[in-house]
Amino acid sequence: MRVMARERVRPIAECTALACAVFALAALATPASAAAPDTGTAPYTYDVPLDPHSPWPKFRRDAAQTARSPVRPRRKGGRLWTFKAREGIFSSPVIGGDGTVFVGSADQNFYAIGRDGKLRWKLPTREIIDSAALLDDRGRVYVPSGDGHLYARDAATGRPVWTYAAQPASETGGLLNWFEGNVAIEGDGTLVVPDDNFRIYGINRDTATTDWAFPTRDNNWSLPAVDTATNSLFVGNNFFLGGAPNLWSIDGATGATQWSADIPGSVVASPLLTGDGKVIVGAFDGFVHAYDKATGRGLWEFPTRDHIYSSPAQLPNGTIVQPSTDGSVYGIDPDDGSKVWQYDTLNPIRSSPAVDGKGNSYIGGGDGRLYVLNADGTLRWAMKLSPGRRATINSSPALGEDVIVAADSNGNIFSVPYDYCLRPKGRRDKRCGPPPQPRPGAHLYSVSPFGILKKKQPRTLDANQPLALWLFVRKGRSRLAFINPKGLRVRVRSVGGGRDGERRGGGQDGGRGRTTLSKRARRPEVFVSGDRRYLVIVPDPRLPTGRSVEVSIDGTYVVHPQRKGLDFTGGRVGGRIHETHRFRVRGGGAGRKFPLRVPRAPGDRSGVWLLNQLALPLPDLLPSYNQIGFESLDFLLGMVESSRPGQAIVWMVGAHAAGTDSSRVVPDPSTTYLVPFVAKYDHGLLTLSNSGGATFVLNGFGIQTEDWRIDARTNSSGRVLGTPETDITVNCADVAVYGPFLEQLGLCAQGRPLRIFGGAAMAPYEGGVQRPPGGVGAVSFSRQGETLVADLTGSRLKPSERSVALLAVDARSGAPLPLDYGTQTTRTTDAAGNLRRVSVPLTAGTGTGPLRVYLMVDAYPAARGKLGG
């Protein structure tokens, strides 16, 4: 047993001492029924002070986190409705006694929605919300937000009770201080709230002060299960490298460690406590783990084919229900960890199951469906709830008295009556019906830019569009299998004549391989992921528009590998992959003139796009670590210059919500997303590429890309048609904090880079036109040693209000210099905060020839100078 010392911290609630005392006296003087009027016998019994009128008052519903409700489905009653938030929902809903649904959104708002689907009240916060709230027996709702605050509000009205502030990450050694681990409550009413600042807090709900703080070594997304008999807490942690604990039993009164365990993978799921004394939880090593609750002794492990994000549930008959990102839901015997049943879907599952009184399981699917399974693991019914491109339900369903509530990545909250698809009305609803399952044999399924796998290939491709394909092998059930890069051959040819090209696979652990081409070849770039689960075909150059192309893939797959967590090595050939797909290739507008304005000189108007709703579904570990973090990123892409027809320089700058108005974004003055792209435009096809590398900070840790490509199709006015796709190359060694773990998982095989595939939304920003900023003043450019410098005279620009940087372009090649614009730019101001100097260091071997240097204010080239030559 390992013991970790607990840490006492000062009270950090936002109330004054007097106010805290008033809260305490009011709480002691006010019975629970005054805050939540008793309408008769409370219908639900909890062994901690949750709202007894609520059918689903917290994430995983009860203290033991069985996610099991006594409500039995009926085929009458309930209302079917959809409520739309402005951005995606990644938190899970809770439901009040009157049917009110409480849920937070990436739009930074927390919503209280009546049982009729209409807004009752909302709470704006200052950051995204991806944690579930908690309803207590005093009529309060506790809302954890990414802004580092826990908000206590009156559940009926939204009236403030108190607000608690977590310690800044700078005080705790963390990277940020988001509340992302939901909220639990102990038997005495102590709130237990995990935070990303490497602390789990025990908070007094009467005084809003800290009773104890438990230190960890990473972000805390796992919600503690509470054993009320011993007042013990059981919780995981995101720490992933091994050699240190990431699962604990904690004394709920003092925050002291009782026992700990070391699992070789992040534990972001929330543990479940069984009635016979087990702690059960899944982890990113791909295993479900069972421990003795009293001692921490390991009892059994159950393997899945990929990492586990979802929390387990338990059926009335004792069976453990565990989804995995491998796309399957498993029924597991709690006694010995053997498999009872397996239900296969096509897409990764990150939603955690809810269980009704008859033993039916409700699970959100990666394809936007609500799945309902019988107790034996067979499909009861399914409903395609989520429309649109981001059709994923990563939120976990909540069970009300007469409805199921779920939410999706598009920002929709759904209320669905029990057994809706089995009712006459539901049988006529086209959204109800059996979902697709993997076909028998070995197949490569296309993956959309937002991560949706489909059995049918798309009929059309944009001429510059990458094609991602995921391997599924099914023999009776879905099996563990990997693409064998050795001998893999991909051929792309124009149908009915024309040029064709072929690429053959290379080394055993993934990578590009070598190319065999005819004299008139069209070269496809093909890479197999480091974990060998998918491949991506990148057209290079673009495919011929107005024609059909045929893509043929021949190779083998590997089975029965050696396994250590998710690091799979060796194995034997299990069979062949042979597929041929035909696509119609489309372009966009005519000519090579950019659809948005390219300025000829500072002072001219300049075109600008907004890129947002970023999704990076491949490899599938990325959205599990940062699904809502990518959603929160916004970028502006401003036109800078064009030195030849069909080619231009574009400047990317990070943006953020304008205050509490998440419907509008503005440039972020503190952004490290400062990336130059070479843009090529030809007949409606837009390709942005940064091949020199870029460095920026994401959620507190640094990332350096080797290559970043964005492909889109536009009309003549710059409106983007379809979904832009992105392909990013990263060396795992250049990823701070998480790089070693990515290598450990085989995502960067034998030193090869990590290739990331995804998509985004893109549109002209505020009409697609940006105007020159005022107050720039006079600007002079110089090279001082190995540093580029811009000195400003009479400037009223304030770096606290505007993003200001330098951009250097090689005057001979027209390519931007690969400098560390994002993290090495220095800005100097006068006493009034006005900008006086901007500088960026040159990297070795750059800037030796003539340069064009720009002062970039937000996404606009506000001044230009020439250096050398």
Helices and strands as residue ranges (DSSP letters): H 17-29, H 32-35, E 81-84, E 94-95, E 101-104, E 109-113, E 119-124, E 134-135, E 140-144, E 149-154, E 160-165, H 169-172, E 184-185, E 191-195, E 199-204, E 209-215, E 225-227, E 232-236, E 247-251, E 257-261, E 272-273, E 278-282, E 287-292, E 298-303, E 313-314, E 320-323, E 328-332, E 339-344, E 354-355, E 361-364, E 369-373, E 379-384, E 398-399, E 403-407, E 412-417, G 420-422, H 424-427, E 441-447, E 453-454, E 460-462, E 467-474, E 478-479, E 482-494, E 500-504, E 514-516, E 524-528, E 534-539, E 548-559, E 562-564, E 567-569, E 572-586, E 606-618, H 621-631, E 634-644, E 647-658, E 661-667, E 674-682, E 685-690, E 694-698, E 701-714, E 720-735, H 739-744, G 749-751, E 754-770, E 778-784, E 787-793, E 804-810, H 821-824, E 826-829, E 835-841, E 851-857, E 860-867
